Amino acid sequence: MTYRTRNIVIAVGLALVAMLITLFYVANYRRSVQSDQQTVKVFVAARDLPVGTPGATVVHTLRTISVPRHAVVPGAISSPDQIGSLVLAQPLYAGDEVTLRRFTTVRAEGIRGQLTGTMRAVQVAGDANQLLAGTLQAGDHVDLVANLHSDPSVQAPATKIVLRDLLVLQAPSGPTTAIAPGTQASAIVAVTDTQVERLFYVLKNADWTFELRPTLNAVDGADRTETPTTVLHEGSR
C-alpha cells in the first residue's frame, strides 16, 4: 500500500467514525426529546394546607394531573403512602406538586406533631406532688382530681375527677428530689378546646392533683362526687 493510499484509507475511516458518532448523538437526542415530551401523572394539592397538617389528612386532599416528564419537581411522590405517616413541615398551596421535601416525621415536629383537630397543648404549673414529678413521663395518661367549693355560700368542699385520660405531652423535668420545696414545676398535657375551660377553672379555683392511669387496659369507675357527707356516712369503698 502506497503512502497516498494509506492516507486515503485513514481519512475514510475517520469519516465513518465521525458519521457513526453523529448518528448515535442524533438518535440519543431524539429519544431524550421524545421522553421529555411524554406526560406522567403527579400528585398536587387540591387546597391550601398549613404547616403541621398530618400526612394522613393531606392524602385525602390530593388530586392527580398530567405534566411533561421534564416538568416533574424533584422529590415528587409517586404514591400517597409515602406521606401517610409524616407531617407537613412547609405550607402546601393549591396546585403545588407534593414532594417529600415538604414533610418531616411526627417525632421531629415534637409536641406540635401530636396535635390534631380540636386538641390543644396546655402547660400546667404545680408542685412536685401534684404533677407526679419523677414518675410522670411523656406519653402517660392522667386524670385530673379537683377539690373545690360547689357553692360560695357553703363551705363544705366537694371532690371529683373532673377530667379523664389526658395525654401527657411533656413531663416535669428531673426527679422529685431535684425540685426544691415550694418550687413550681410544670407539665404539658393535651386537652380539647372545650376541656381547657374546665382545666383552667380548676387550676384557678381548686386544690387539684394528677393521678396516673394504667398504661394498658385502663377502666374508669363510676362517676361520683365526694363531700363530707358521703365520706362520713357512705362508708369505705
Secondary structure, 3 states (H helix, E strand, C coil): CCHHHHHHHHHHHHHHHHHHHHHHHHHHHHHHHHHHHCEEEEEEECCCECCCCEHHHHHCCEEEEEEEHHHCCCCECCCHHHCCCEEECCCECCCCECEHHHEEEHHHHHHHHHCCCCEEEEEEEECCCCCCCCCCCCCCEEEEEEEEEEECCEEEEEEEEEEEEEEEEECCCCCHHHCCCCCCEEEEEEEECCHHHHHHHHHHHCEEEEEECCCCCCCCCCCCEECHHHHHHCCCC
